[in-house]
Amino acid sequence: MDDPSVLEIAQRRGAVLEQIDEAARRAGRDSGGVSIVAVTKGHAVDMARAAVEAGLATLGENRVQEAATKIPAVAGASWHLVGPLQSNKARRAVELFDVIESVDSVDLARRLDRLAAELRPGQTLAVLLQVNVDADPAKAGFEPSDLEAALAEVLALSNLEVRGLMTVGRQVARPEDARPTFQALRGLGERLRSGHPALGAELSMGMSDDYPVAIEEGATIVRIGRALFGERRAVR
Ligand SMILES: *Cc1c(COP(=O)(O)O)cnc(C)c1O
């Protein structure tokens, strides 16, 4: 299987943008309020370069180690970490990424806050708080009730800019089955923001199989891999 060309990626991007438009219209939303994180994990650096050429300016990776070889080799992109972050890789992650979407504990938030102060003084680090909405034992993230208890402390970390919430949905048979997860994340965000206005309004939810449903339910960031780049190989 050949990698898709820049032209093919651009065409797929066009098709995704069309789906985003339609989903936004169904929900009475402006599609300008939805951005794509193009997830290049499992693909070589050439694919990430081709993505930028095809007009995808924000890229995502789920492993620090894989990203460490790719990010410095790709010009003109900003990068989101979307996978679980171990504390021993936090320093490297702060060096590499523009946004860390996978902050899943107060300990990690505190560590990132310290590292941001050290590595980028005077400049905050943008993060999202990952929520395990479905209480899925296989998934990372704050339990909703734990997040409620921890939020004030996380928001007080002055070197972090907490832009909003992120979730990874369960594997579902039909996209429609993911809707309750997305509704739950949006509802949680609204509830938390009413008591904590410093919490940002971003909602990162939805992947290749279910992003239109996520947009109908309020996603502001969709994280899309396969719909843009095809099936992944194991690049580790
Ligand atoms: C891999 C991954 C994605 C993209 O998944 P696709 O199904 O390829 O669109 C999105 N979010 C996270 C956290 C991922 O690990």
The ligand as an SDF file (V2000), in Angstrom:
LIG
                    3D

 15 15  0  0  0  0  0  0  0  0999 V2000
   -4.9520    7.6510   17.1030 C   0  0  0  0  0  0  0  0  0  0  0  0
   -5.7210    8.6710   17.8180 C   0  0  0  0  0  0  0  0  0  0  0  0
   -6.6370    9.4870   17.1420 C   0  0  0  0  0  0  0  0  0  0  0  0
   -6.9380    9.3460   15.6550 C   0  0  0  0  0  0  0  0  0  0  0  0
   -7.6200    8.1650   15.4280 O   0  0  0  0  0  0  0  0  0  0  0  0
   -8.2320    7.8110   13.9730 P   0  0  0  0  0  0  0  0  0  0  0  0
   -9.2300    6.7760   14.3020 O   0  0  0  0  0  0  0  0  0  0  0  0
   -7.1040    7.3440   13.1420 O   0  0  0  0  0  0  0  0  0  0  0  0
   -8.8450    9.0540   13.4440 O   0  0  0  0  0  0  0  0  0  0  0  0
   -7.3180   10.4330   17.8880 C   0  0  0  0  0  0  0  0  0  0  0  0
   -7.1110   10.5940   19.2050 N   0  0  0  0  0  0  0  0  0  0  0  0
   -6.2360    9.8450   19.8820 C   0  0  0  0  0  0  0  0  0  0  0  0
   -6.0620   10.0610   21.3380 C   0  0  0  0  0  0  0  0  0  0  0  0
   -5.5120    8.8550   19.2180 C   0  0  0  0  0  0  0  0  0  0  0  0
   -4.6450    8.0900   19.9030 O   0  0  0  0  0  0  0  0  0  0  0  0
  1  2  1  0
  2  3  1  0
  2 14  2  0
  3  4  1  0
  3 10  2  0
  4  5  1  0
  5  6  1  0
  6  7  2  0
  6  8  1  0
  6  9  1  0
 10 11  1  0
 11 12  2  0
 12 13  1  0
 12 14  1  0
 14 15  1  0
M  END
$$$$
